[in-house]
Amino acid sequence: MTETLKALRRADFRYSLSYRTRWSDNDQYSHINNSIYYHLFDSIVNTYLIESCGQKSLTIAFNWTGHLIMPCFMQFFAPLSFPEVLDLCLRVKKLGNSSVTYEIGVFQEGTDSPAAVGGYTHVFVDRDSRKSTSMQTAIREGLGKLLVELRGVAQAA
């Protein structure tokens, strides 16, 4: 049976980043606005690319190629709001030659159940032709450290 997102725990993720919520993250209903979660996703993914994939900055990271976000998703389980501290947790569900599928859990500090889980797929493309291209070795090796096994089978392509 496929993992359900709500059943995920911190231990299911291989990298984490702390995030202190801001007053401006809240919406009129006094919880974090749904659009903020996608900013958090970009923050943890790009921080990991810089820290663990040999990238000194995002300009360098994608200077030779571009990347497109294909499908993205989000599932909410519990509301969060300012002034909470969150733990963003990252894993790779699928690693291909020219694409990577990320999954991010958003946890309230000190909890083991996610308040939200979401993710997306990056497809690496040539900036001029917009055709998919292989990702750099350092990026692929770094992302490989986050690859998880689902139902006993690693999702490398």
C-alpha positions in Angstrom: 0.0 0.0 0.0 1.3 3.5 -0.9 2.2 5.8 2.0 -0.5 8.3 2.9 0.8 11.8 3.4 -0.9 12.2 6.8 0.9 9.1 8.1 4.4 10.6 7.4 6.6 11.4 10.4 9.8 13.4 10.8 11.9 10.3 10.4 10.6 9.8 6.9 12.5 12.9 5.8 16.3 13.3 5.4 16.9 17.0 5.7 15.3 19.7 7.8 15.3 23.5 8.1 13.9 25.6 10.9 11.6 28.5 10.0 10.3 31.2 12.3 6.9 32.4 11.1 6.4 36.1 10.5 3.4 38.2 11.2 2.9 38.8 7.5 2.6 35.0 6.9 -0.9 35.1 8.5 -4.0 35.8 6.5 -7.2 37.4 7.7 -8.2 34.1 9.4 -5.1 34.2 11.6 -3.4 31.2 10.1 -0.6 30.9 7.6 -1.9 31.7 4.1 -1.7 28.8 1.7 0.5 30.7 -0.7 3.2 31.0 2.0 3.7 27.2 1.9 5.0 27.3 -1.6 7.5 30.0 -0.6 8.6 27.6 2.2 9.0 24.8 -0.3 11.2 26.9 -2.5 13.3 28.0 0.5 14.1 24.5 1.8 14.8 23.1 -1.7 17.1 25.9 -2.7 18.8 25.9 0.7 19.6 22.2 0.2 20.8 22.8 -3.4 23.2 25.5 -2.1 24.4 23.6 1.0 24.6 20.0 -0.3 24.7 20.0 -4.1 27.8 22.1 -4.7 26.0 25.3 -5.5 27.4 28.6 -4.2 24.3 30.6 -5.1 21.2 30.1 -7.1 22.7 32.1 -10.0 25.5 29.6 -10.2 23.2 26.6 -9.6 21.1 27.2 -12.7 23.4 29.3 -14.8 24.0 26.5 -17.3 20.4 25.3 -17.4 17.0 26.3 -16.4 14.4 24.4 -14.4 10.6 24.2 -14.7 8.2 23.2 -12.1 5.8 20.7 -13.5 3.1 19.2 -11.2 2.9 20.6 -7.7 0.6 19.6 -4.8 -0.3 20.5 -1.2 -2.4 18.7 1.5 -3.2 20.4 4.8 -3.8 18.6 8.1 -3.6 21.3 10.8 -3.5 25.1 10.8 -0.4 26.9 11.7 0.1 30.6 12.6 2.5 33.3 13.7 4.5 33.2 16.1 5.1 29.5 15.7 8.5 28.0 14.7 8.2 25.4 12.0 10.4 22.6 10.9 10.5 22.1 7.1 11.5 18.6 6.2 12.6 17.5 2.7 13.0 14.2 0.9 13.3 13.1 -2.7 10.6 10.7 -3.9 11.9 10.2 -7.5 15.3 11.0 -9.1 15.5 10.9 -12.8 18.2 11.9 -15.3 16.6 15.3 -15.9 14.0 15.6 -13.2 13.6 15.3 -9.4 10.4 15.0 -7.4 10.5 16.6 -3.9 8.2 16.1 -1.0 8.2 18.5 1.9 6.6 18.1 5.3 5.8 21.1 7.4 5.9 20.4 11.1 5.2 22.6 14.1 8.3 22.6 16.2 8.3 19.7 18.6 5.6 17.6 16.8 6.0 14.4 14.9 2.9 14.7 12.7 2.9 17.0 9.7 0.6 20.0 9.6 1.0 20.0 5.8 2.7 18.0 3.1 3.4 19.1 -0.4 5.8 18.9 -3.2 6.7 19.4 -6.8 8.8 18.1 -9.7 11.7 20.1 -11.1 12.5 19.4 -14.7 16.0 20.6 -15.8 15.9 22.2 -19.2 18.2 23.9 -21.6 17.5 27.6 -21.3 17.5 28.2 -25.1 15.7 25.1 -26.5 13.5 24.5 -23.4 14.1 20.8 -23.9 15.0 18.6 -20.9 18.6 18.1 -20.2 20.6 16.0 -17.7 21.2 17.6 -14.3 24.8 18.2 -13.2 26.6 15.3 -11.4 27.0 17.3 -8.2 23.3 18.1 -8.1 22.3 14.6 -8.8 24.6 13.1 -6.2 23.4 15.6 -3.6 19.8 14.9 -4.3 20.5 11.2 -4.2 21.2 11.5 -0.5 17.6 12.5 0.0 16.1 9.7 -2.0 13.7 7.5 0.0 12.5 4.0 -0.7 8.7 3.7 -1.1 7.2 0.3 -0.7 10.7 -1.2 -0.6 11.8 0.2 -4.0 14.0 3.2 -4.5 12.3 5.6 -7.0 15.4 6.3 -9.2 14.8 6.4 -12.9 
